[in-house]
Amino acid sequence: MKSTGIIRRVDELGRIVLPKELRDTLYIKEKDAIEILVDGEDIVLRKFARGCVFCGSEEAVFDFFDRPVCESCAHQIAEGLREGRA
């Protein structure tokens, strides 16, 4: 991990503010979901990205019956249905 040299204090409600420069650099917008992970004693924040329920891909994902599915898996499923493999 790379240090940014930015230090923020936790406020009385347990919040921290991500500096605007950092949000801009990482393309984090207001209302974006941020995932919180723990790695040993480190807290890691990253922009949340939904992945395909079948392969985990984050590319070209769309909702299908409220589940994220990528175009590649959708094509494979459609092909399986056409060939009677489903």
C-alpha positions in Angstrom: 0.0 0.0 0.0 1.1 3.5 -0.7 0.9 6.3 1.9 -0.8 9.5 0.9 0.5 11.5 3.8 -3.1 12.6 4.6 -4.1 12.3 8.2 -7.7 12.8 9.4 -9.2 12.5 12.9 -12.3 10.5 13.7 -15.1 12.8 14.9 -17.4 12.2 17.9 -19.8 10.1 15.7 -17.0 7.9 14.4 -16.8 9.5 11.0 -13.8 10.5 8.9 -13.8 12.8 5.8 -12.0 11.7 2.6 -10.3 14.8 1.1 -11.8 16.1 -2.1 -8.5 15.6 -3.9 -8.5 11.9 -3.0 -12.1 11.4 -4.0 -11.5 13.1 -7.3 -8.4 11.0 -8.0 -10.3 7.8 -7.2 -13.5 8.9 -9.0 -15.6 8.6 -5.8 -18.8 10.6 -6.0 -21.3 11.6 -3.3 -23.5 8.6 -2.5 -21.1 6.1 -3.9 -20.9 2.9 -1.8 -17.5 2.3 -0.1 -16.5 -1.2 1.0 -14.7 -1.5 4.4 -12.2 -4.4 4.7 -9.9 -5.4 7.5 -6.4 -6.7 6.6 -4.6 -7.7 9.8 -4.6 -4.4 11.8 -5.2 -2.2 8.7 -8.6 -0.8 7.7 -9.0 -0.7 3.9 -11.6 1.4 2.1 -12.4 0.8 -1.5 -15.1 1.8 -3.9 -17.7 -0.9 -4.0 -18.2 -2.7 -7.3 -20.8 -5.4 -7.8 -19.6 -8.5 -9.6 -21.4 -11.1 -11.6 -23.1 -13.8 -9.4 -21.6 -16.5 -11.7 -18.0 -15.4 -12.5 -17.4 -12.4 -10.3 -16.6 -10.1 -13.3 -17.2 -6.4 -12.8 -17.3 -5.7 -16.5 -20.6 -5.0 -18.3 -22.8 -6.1 -15.4 -26.5 -5.6 -15.4 -29.4 -6.5 -13.1 -31.3 -9.7 -14.1 -34.2 -10.4 -11.6 -32.3 -8.2 -9.0 -29.1 -10.1 -9.4 -25.9 -8.8 -11.1 -25.0 -10.8 -14.3 -22.3 -10.0 -16.8 -22.9 -10.0 -20.5 -20.5 -12.9 -21.0 -22.4 -15.2 -18.6 -25.8 -14.0 -20.0 -24.7 -15.1 -23.5 -23.5 -18.5 -22.1 -26.8 -19.0 -20.3 -28.8 -18.1 -23.5 -26.6 -20.5 -25.6 -27.2 -23.3 -23.0 -30.9 -22.7 -23.2 -30.9 -22.8 -27.0 -28.9 -26.1 -26.9 -31.1 -27.6 -24.2 -28.3 -27.7 -21.6 -30.2 -25.8 -18.9 
